[in-house]
Amino acid sequence: MINKIVLTMATLRLFSGSIEICAALLMLRLNQIDKALVVNSSLALVGPLILITTTTIGLIGMSDKLSAAKLAWVTAGVTCLLIGIIKK
């Protein structure tokens, strides 16, 4: 039997991948650099949002197995990732 949390995380990743594939197909269909850049820029919102959501769901699922110190380290790591993604 598949764990519900793992299923939710996997579903979010499949959804994210589907959005990426649709965006690539849309870029090919539009066949214009300026419009392709707009589509590509809109994907910059999807990636971090899926990362945050999937990580949050995973951490909630593991919260009973992690000590407070380990949870703080994971949170610090995710925060560093987000800072690295957001600050260009």
C-alpha positions as a Markdown table, in Angstrom:
| # | Residue | x | y | z |
|---|---|---|---|---|
| 1 | Met | 0.0 | 0.0 | 0.0 |
| 2 | Ile | 1.4 | 3.4 | -0.9 |
| 3 | Asn | 1.8 | 6.0 | 1.8 |
| 4 | Lys | -0.6 | 8.9 | 1.4 |
| 5 | Ile | 2.0 | 11.5 | 2.0 |
| 6 | Val | 4.4 | 10.0 | -0.6 |
| 7 | Leu | 1.5 | 9.7 | -3.1 |
| 8 | Thr | 0.7 | 13.4 | -2.5 |
| 9 | Met | 4.3 | 14.4 | -3.0 |
| 10 | Ala | 4.6 | 12.3 | -6.2 |
| 11 | Thr | 1.4 | 13.7 | -7.6 |
| 12 | Leu | 2.6 | 17.3 | -7.1 |
| 13 | Arg | 5.8 | 16.4 | -8.9 |
| 14 | Leu | 3.9 | 14.8 | -11.8 |
| 15 | Phe | 1.7 | 17.9 | -11.9 |
| 16 | Ser | 4.8 | 20.1 | -12.0 |
| 17 | Gly | 6.4 | 18.0 | -14.7 |
| 18 | Ser | 3.2 | 18.2 | -16.8 |
| 19 | Ile | 3.2 | 22.0 | -16.5 |
| 20 | Glu | 6.8 | 22.0 | -17.7 |
| 21 | Ile | 6.0 | 19.8 | -20.7 |
| 22 | Cys | 2.9 | 21.9 | -21.6 |
| 23 | Ala | 5.0 | 25.0 | -21.4 |
| 24 | Ala | 7.6 | 23.5 | -23.8 |
| 25 | Leu | 4.9 | 22.6 | -26.2 |
| 26 | Leu | 3.4 | 26.0 | -26.0 |
| 27 | Met | 6.8 | 27.6 | -26.7 |
| 28 | Leu | 7.1 | 25.4 | -29.8 |
| 29 | Arg | 3.6 | 26.3 | -30.9 |
| 30 | Leu | 4.2 | 30.1 | -30.4 |
| 31 | Asn | 7.5 | 29.9 | -32.2 |
| 32 | Gln | 8.5 | 33.4 | -31.1 |
| 33 | Ile | 11.4 | 34.2 | -28.8 |
| 34 | Asp | 9.6 | 37.0 | -26.9 |
| 35 | Lys | 6.5 | 34.9 | -26.2 |
| 36 | Ala | 8.7 | 31.9 | -25.3 |
| 37 | Leu | 10.5 | 34.0 | -22.8 |
| 38 | Val | 7.2 | 35.0 | -21.2 |
| 39 | Val | 6.2 | 31.4 | -20.9 |
| 40 | Asn | 9.6 | 30.5 | -19.5 |
| 41 | Ser | 9.4 | 33.3 | -17.0 |
| 42 | Ser | 6.1 | 32.1 | -15.7 |
| 43 | Leu | 7.6 | 28.7 | -14.9 |
| 44 | Ala | 9.9 | 30.5 | -12.5 |
| 45 | Leu | 6.9 | 30.7 | -10.1 |
| 46 | Val | 5.9 | 27.1 | -10.4 |
| 47 | Gly | 9.2 | 25.4 | -9.5 |
| 48 | Pro | 9.8 | 27.1 | -6.1 |
| 49 | Leu | 6.1 | 26.8 | -5.2 |
| 50 | Ile | 6.1 | 23.0 | -5.9 |
| 51 | Leu | 9.5 | 22.7 | -4.0 |
| 52 | Ile | 8.1 | 24.5 | -0.9 |
| 53 | Thr | 4.8 | 22.5 | -1.0 |
| 54 | Thr | 6.4 | 19.1 | -1.5 |
| 55 | Thr | 9.0 | 19.7 | 1.2 |
| 56 | Thr | 6.4 | 21.0 | 3.6 |
| 57 | Ile | 4.2 | 17.9 | 3.1 |
| 58 | Gly | 7.2 | 15.6 | 3.5 |
| 59 | Leu | 8.3 | 17.4 | 6.7 |
| 60 | Ile | 4.8 | 17.2 | 8.1 |
| 61 | Gly | 4.9 | 13.5 | 7.4 |
| 62 | Met | 8.2 | 13.1 | 9.2 |
| 63 | Ser | 7.6 | 15.5 | 12.0 |
| 64 | Asp | 6.9 | 12.7 | 14.5 |
| 65 | Lys | 10.2 | 11.0 | 13.6 |
| 66 | Leu | 12.5 | 14.1 | 13.6 |
| 67 | Ser | 13.9 | 15.7 | 16.7 |
| 68 | Ala | 13.5 | 19.5 | 17.1 |
| 69 | Ala | 17.2 | 20.0 | 16.3 |
| 70 | Lys | 17.0 | 18.0 | 13.0 |
| 71 | Leu | 13.8 | 19.7 | 12.0 |
| 72 | Ala | 15.6 | 23.1 | 12.5 |
| 73 | Trp | 18.5 | 21.9 | 10.3 |
| 74 | Val | 16.1 | 20.8 | 7.6 |
| 75 | Thr | 14.3 | 24.2 | 7.8 |
| 76 | Ala | 17.6 | 26.1 | 7.6 |
| 77 | Gly | 18.6 | 24.1 | 4.6 |
| 78 | Val | 15.3 | 24.7 | 2.8 |
| 79 | Thr | 15.6 | 28.4 | 3.7 |
| 80 | Cys | 19.1 | 28.5 | 2.1 |
| 81 | Leu | 17.7 | 26.9 | -1.0 |
| 82 | Leu | 14.9 | 29.4 | -1.3 |
| 83 | Ile | 17.3 | 32.3 | -0.8 |
| 84 | Gly | 19.5 | 30.9 | -3.5 |
| 85 | Ile | 16.6 | 30.5 | -5.9 |
| 86 | Ile | 15.0 | 33.9 | -5.2 |
| 87 | Lys | 18.1 | 36.0 | -5.2 |
| 88 | Lys | 19.6 | 36.1 | -8.7 |
